[in-house]
Amino acid sequence: MDGQSLLSTTYRSEVLLEYFKSPDSGLFPWASLRGEDWQYIEWYDVDTGKIIWREYYDLVSDPYQLTNVLRDGVTGNEPRTRPLHDRLLAARACVGTACP
């Protein structure tokens, strides 16, 4: 695996999670960054790879991820998705020990 050993004493502030399309599943592929108190998820179209859905959860106020902040209808509480998207892209593209 790329990145730092899970057995090291180095602290990770974020972790990359990914799911690729499986022939026995109806789920779309997705990728996610999870921090200590938040999680950002992008779902992708199987054929084009374009983002079809985004999710963001505040894990402090919503530890069970019941309310997607990006779709809760409350204006002003949404994080900027561009920086999160860019960090997710960088995490997915990194190789070897350069990965966080």
PyMOL commands that place a pseudoatom at each C-alpha (Angstrom):
pseudoatom trace, name=CA, resn=MET, resi=1, chain=A, elem=C, hetatm=0, pos=[0.000, 0.000, 0.000]
pseudoatom trace, name=CA, resn=ASP, resi=2, chain=A, elem=C, hetatm=0, pos=[1.043, 3.569, -0.550]
pseudoatom trace, name=CA, resn=GLY, resi=3, chain=A, elem=C, hetatm=0, pos=[1.637, 5.944, 2.336]
pseudoatom trace, name=CA, resn=GLN, resi=4, chain=A, elem=C, hetatm=0, pos=[2.821, 5.431, 5.864]
pseudoatom trace, name=CA, resn=SER, resi=5, chain=A, elem=C, hetatm=0, pos=[2.617, 2.130, 7.672]
pseudoatom trace, name=CA, resn=LEU, resi=6, chain=A, elem=C, hetatm=0, pos=[-0.492, 1.643, 9.751]
pseudoatom trace, name=CA, resn=LEU, resi=7, chain=A, elem=C, hetatm=0, pos=[1.796, 0.192, 12.414]
pseudoatom trace, name=CA, resn=SER, resi=8, chain=A, elem=C, hetatm=0, pos=[3.992, 3.294, 12.686]
pseudoatom trace, name=CA, resn=THR, resi=9, chain=A, elem=C, hetatm=0, pos=[3.637, 5.792, 15.502]
pseudoatom trace, name=CA, resn=THR, resi=10, chain=A, elem=C, hetatm=0, pos=[3.067, 8.591, 12.996]
pseudoatom trace, name=CA, resn=TYR, resi=11, chain=A, elem=C, hetatm=0, pos=[-0.333, 10.216, 13.361]
pseudoatom trace, name=CA, resn=ARG, resi=12, chain=A, elem=C, hetatm=0, pos=[-2.594, 10.469, 10.301]
pseudoatom trace, name=CA, resn=SER, resi=13, chain=A, elem=C, hetatm=0, pos=[-4.931, 13.441, 10.157]
pseudoatom trace, name=CA, resn=GLU, resi=14, chain=A, elem=C, hetatm=0, pos=[-6.782, 12.088, 7.095]
pseudoatom trace, name=CA, resn=VAL, resi=15, chain=A, elem=C, hetatm=0, pos=[-7.368, 8.708, 5.505]
pseudoatom trace, name=CA, resn=LEU, resi=16, chain=A, elem=C, hetatm=0, pos=[-8.298, 7.874, 1.906]
pseudoatom trace, name=CA, resn=LEU, resi=17, chain=A, elem=C, hetatm=0, pos=[-11.102, 5.368, 1.349]
pseudoatom trace, name=CA, resn=GLU, resi=18, chain=A, elem=C, hetatm=0, pos=[-12.101, 4.047, -2.089]
pseudoatom trace, name=CA, resn=TYR, resi=19, chain=A, elem=C, hetatm=0, pos=[-14.576, 1.628, -3.607]
pseudoatom trace, name=CA, resn=PHE, resi=20, chain=A, elem=C, hetatm=0, pos=[-14.262, 0.458, -7.191]
pseudoatom trace, name=CA, resn=LYS, resi=21, chain=A, elem=C, hetatm=0, pos=[-17.132, -1.049, -9.166]
pseudoatom trace, name=CA, resn=SER, resi=22, chain=A, elem=C, hetatm=0, pos=[-17.636, -4.720, -8.454]
pseudoatom trace, name=CA, resn=PRO, resi=23, chain=A, elem=C, hetatm=0, pos=[-19.551, -6.945, -10.889]
pseudoatom trace, name=CA, resn=ASP, resi=24, chain=A, elem=C, hetatm=0, pos=[-21.632, -8.375, -8.038]
pseudoatom trace, name=CA, resn=SER, resi=25, chain=A, elem=C, hetatm=0, pos=[-22.686, -5.014, -6.590]
pseudoatom trace, name=CA, resn=GLY, resi=26, chain=A, elem=C, hetatm=0, pos=[-25.130, -2.332, -7.686]
pseudoatom trace, name=CA, resn=LEU, resi=27, chain=A, elem=C, hetatm=0, pos=[-23.113, 0.432, -5.995]
pseudoatom trace, name=CA, resn=PHE, resi=28, chain=A, elem=C, hetatm=0, pos=[-21.436, 3.193, -7.926]
pseudoatom trace, name=CA, resn=PRO, resi=29, chain=A, elem=C, hetatm=0, pos=[-17.702, 3.678, -7.359]
pseudoatom trace, name=CA, resn=TRP, resi=30, chain=A, elem=C, hetatm=0, pos=[-16.763, 6.261, -4.743]
pseudoatom trace, name=CA, resn=ALA, resi=31, chain=A, elem=C, hetatm=0, pos=[-13.773, 7.859, -3.032]
pseudoatom trace, name=CA, resn=SER, resi=32, chain=A, elem=C, hetatm=0, pos=[-13.617, 9.599, 0.320]
pseudoatom trace, name=CA, resn=LEU, resi=33, chain=A, elem=C, hetatm=0, pos=[-11.352, 11.546, 2.630]
pseudoatom trace, name=CA, resn=ARG, resi=34, chain=A, elem=C, hetatm=0, pos=[-12.043, 11.189, 6.318]
pseudoatom trace, name=CA, resn=GLY, resi=35, chain=A, elem=C, hetatm=0, pos=[-10.591, 13.533, 8.898]
pseudoatom trace, name=CA, resn=GLU, resi=36, chain=A, elem=C, hetatm=0, pos=[-10.972, 13.471, 12.659]
pseudoatom trace, name=CA, resn=ASP, resi=37, chain=A, elem=C, hetatm=0, pos=[-14.259, 15.339, 12.653]
pseudoatom trace, name=CA, resn=TRP, resi=38, chain=A, elem=C, hetatm=0, pos=[-15.477, 15.284, 9.041]
pseudoatom trace, name=CA, resn=GLN, resi=39, chain=A, elem=C, hetatm=0, pos=[-15.886, 13.049, 5.985]
pseudoatom trace, name=CA, resn=TYR, resi=40, chain=A, elem=C, hetatm=0, pos=[-16.108, 14.068, 2.312]
pseudoatom trace, name=CA, resn=ILE, resi=41, chain=A, elem=C, hetatm=0, pos=[-17.317, 11.563, -0.313]
pseudoatom trace, name=CA, resn=GLU, resi=42, chain=A, elem=C, hetatm=0, pos=[-17.587, 11.695, -4.109]
pseudoatom trace, name=CA, resn=TRP, resi=43, chain=A, elem=C, hetatm=0, pos=[-19.645, 9.157, -6.077]
pseudoatom trace, name=CA, resn=TYR, resi=44, chain=A, elem=C, hetatm=0, pos=[-18.704, 8.575, -9.743]
pseudoatom trace, name=CA, resn=ASP, resi=45, chain=A, elem=C, hetatm=0, pos=[-20.517, 7.552, -12.906]
pseudoatom trace, name=CA, resn=VAL, resi=46, chain=A, elem=C, hetatm=0, pos=[-19.341, 4.062, -13.906]
pseudoatom trace, name=CA, resn=ASP, resi=47, chain=A, elem=C, hetatm=0, pos=[-18.914, 4.922, -17.596]
pseudoatom trace, name=CA, resn=THR, resi=48, chain=A, elem=C, hetatm=0, pos=[-17.631, 8.505, -17.562]
pseudoatom trace, name=CA, resn=GLY, resi=49, chain=A, elem=C, hetatm=0, pos=[-15.981, 8.841, -14.155]
pseudoatom trace, name=CA, resn=LYS, resi=50, chain=A, elem=C, hetatm=0, pos=[-17.774, 12.166, -13.618]
pseudoatom trace, name=CA, resn=ILE, resi=51, chain=A, elem=C, hetatm=0, pos=[-18.924, 13.094, -10.129]
pseudoatom trace, name=CA, resn=ILE, resi=52, chain=A, elem=C, hetatm=0, pos=[-22.612, 12.321, -9.779]
pseudoatom trace, name=CA, resn=TRP, resi=53, chain=A, elem=C, hetatm=0, pos=[-23.063, 12.969, -6.037]
pseudoatom trace, name=CA, resn=ARG, resi=54, chain=A, elem=C, hetatm=0, pos=[-21.156, 14.550, -3.165]
pseudoatom trace, name=CA, resn=GLU, resi=55, chain=A, elem=C, hetatm=0, pos=[-21.547, 14.094, 0.560]
pseudoatom trace, name=CA, resn=TYR, resi=56, chain=A, elem=C, hetatm=0, pos=[-20.052, 15.889, 3.535]
pseudoatom trace, name=CA, resn=TYR, resi=57, chain=A, elem=C, hetatm=0, pos=[-20.629, 14.938, 7.154]
pseudoatom trace, name=CA, resn=ASP, resi=58, chain=A, elem=C, hetatm=0, pos=[-19.772, 16.817, 10.345]
pseudoatom trace, name=CA, resn=LEU, resi=59, chain=A, elem=C, hetatm=0, pos=[-18.779, 13.877, 12.534]
pseudoatom trace, name=CA, resn=VAL, resi=60, chain=A, elem=C, hetatm=0, pos=[-18.837, 15.937, 15.726]
pseudoatom trace, name=CA, resn=SER, resi=61, chain=A, elem=C, hetatm=0, pos=[-22.504, 16.892, 15.505]
pseudoatom trace, name=CA, resn=ASP, resi=62, chain=A, elem=C, hetatm=0, pos=[-23.535, 13.901, 13.353]
pseudoatom trace, name=CA, resn=PRO, resi=63, chain=A, elem=C, hetatm=0, pos=[-21.358, 10.868, 14.242]
pseudoatom trace, name=CA, resn=TYR, resi=64, chain=A, elem=C, hetatm=0, pos=[-23.756, 8.431, 12.540]
pseudoatom trace, name=CA, resn=GLN, resi=65, chain=A, elem=C, hetatm=0, pos=[-23.663, 10.356, 9.240]
pseudoatom trace, name=CA, resn=LEU, resi=66, chain=A, elem=C, hetatm=0, pos=[-27.400, 10.858, 9.011]
pseudoatom trace, name=CA, resn=THR, resi=67, chain=A, elem=C, hetatm=0, pos=[-27.349, 14.363, 7.494]
pseudoatom trace, name=CA, resn=ASN, resi=68, chain=A, elem=C, hetatm=0, pos=[-25.419, 15.193, 4.351]
pseudoatom trace, name=CA, resn=VAL, resi=69, chain=A, elem=C, hetatm=0, pos=[-24.495, 18.842, 5.012]
pseudoatom trace, name=CA, resn=LEU, resi=70, chain=A, elem=C, hetatm=0, pos=[-24.329, 19.494, 1.262]
pseudoatom trace, name=CA, resn=ARG, resi=71, chain=A, elem=C, hetatm=0, pos=[-28.002, 18.544, 0.868]
pseudoatom trace, name=CA, resn=ASP, resi=72, chain=A, elem=C, hetatm=0, pos=[-29.579, 19.570, 4.173]
pseudoatom trace, name=CA, resn=GLY, resi=73, chain=A, elem=C, hetatm=0, pos=[-31.228, 22.732, 2.824]
pseudoatom trace, name=CA, resn=VAL, resi=74, chain=A, elem=C, hetatm=0, pos=[-29.387, 24.991, 5.281]
pseudoatom trace, name=CA, resn=THR, resi=75, chain=A, elem=C, hetatm=0, pos=[-27.460, 27.694, 3.454]
pseudoatom trace, name=CA, resn=GLY, resi=76, chain=A, elem=C, hetatm=0, pos=[-24.205, 28.844, 4.951]
pseudoatom trace, name=CA, resn=ASN, resi=77, chain=A, elem=C, hetatm=0, pos=[-23.168, 25.620, 6.687]
pseudoatom trace, name=CA, resn=GLU, resi=78, chain=A, elem=C, hetatm=0, pos=[-21.701, 23.984, 3.600]
pseudoatom trace, name=CA, resn=PRO, resi=79, chain=A, elem=C, hetatm=0, pos=[-17.948, 23.606, 3.270]
pseudoatom trace, name=CA, resn=ARG, resi=80, chain=A, elem=C, hetatm=0, pos=[-16.189, 24.663, 0.104]
pseudoatom trace, name=CA, resn=THR, resi=81, chain=A, elem=C, hetatm=0, pos=[-16.023, 21.476, -1.950]
pseudoatom trace, name=CA, resn=ARG, resi=82, chain=A, elem=C, hetatm=0, pos=[-13.268, 22.565, -4.365]
pseudoatom trace, name=CA, resn=PRO, resi=83, chain=A, elem=C, hetatm=0, pos=[-10.426, 22.332, -1.801]
pseudoatom trace, name=CA, resn=LEU, resi=84, chain=A, elem=C, hetatm=0, pos=[-11.800, 18.997, -0.570]
pseudoatom trace, name=CA, resn=HIS, resi=85, chain=A, elem=C, hetatm=0, pos=[-12.058, 17.714, -4.149]
pseudoatom trace, name=CA, resn=ASP, resi=86, chain=A, elem=C, hetatm=0, pos=[-8.463, 18.807, -4.847]
pseudoatom trace, name=CA, resn=ARG, resi=87, chain=A, elem=C, hetatm=0, pos=[-7.176, 17.067, -1.698]
pseudoatom trace, name=CA, resn=LEU, resi=88, chain=A, elem=C, hetatm=0, pos=[-9.085, 13.914, -2.627]
pseudoatom trace, name=CA, resn=LEU, resi=89, chain=A, elem=C, hetatm=0, pos=[-7.590, 13.966, -6.141]
pseudoatom trace, name=CA, resn=ALA, resi=90, chain=A, elem=C, hetatm=0, pos=[-4.082, 14.411, -4.723]
pseudoatom trace, name=CA, resn=ALA, resi=91, chain=A, elem=C, hetatm=0, pos=[-4.578, 11.541, -2.270]
pseudoatom trace, name=CA, resn=ARG, resi=92, chain=A, elem=C, hetatm=0, pos=[-5.846, 9.252, -5.047]
pseudoatom trace, name=CA, resn=ALA, resi=93, chain=A, elem=C, hetatm=0, pos=[-2.900, 10.120, -7.316]
pseudoatom trace, name=CA, resn=CYS, resi=94, chain=A, elem=C, hetatm=0, pos=[-0.029, 9.888, -4.832]
pseudoatom trace, name=CA, resn=VAL, resi=95, chain=A, elem=C, hetatm=0, pos=[2.445, 7.016, -4.974]
pseudoatom trace, name=CA, resn=GLY, resi=96, chain=A, elem=C, hetatm=0, pos=[4.739, 5.432, -2.412]
pseudoatom trace, name=CA, resn=THR, resi=97, chain=A, elem=C, hetatm=0, pos=[6.011, 7.248, 0.651]
pseudoatom trace, name=CA, resn=ALA, resi=98, chain=A, elem=C, hetatm=0, pos=[4.876, 10.630, -0.729]
pseudoatom trace, name=CA, resn=CYS, resi=99, chain=A, elem=C, hetatm=0, pos=[1.363, 9.688, 0.319]
pseudoatom trace, name=CA, resn=PRO, resi=100, chain=A, elem=C, hetatm=0, pos=[0.063, 10.939, 3.634]
for i in range(1, 100): cmd.bond("trace and resi %d" % i, "trace and resi %d" % (i + 1))
show_as sticks, trace
zoom trace
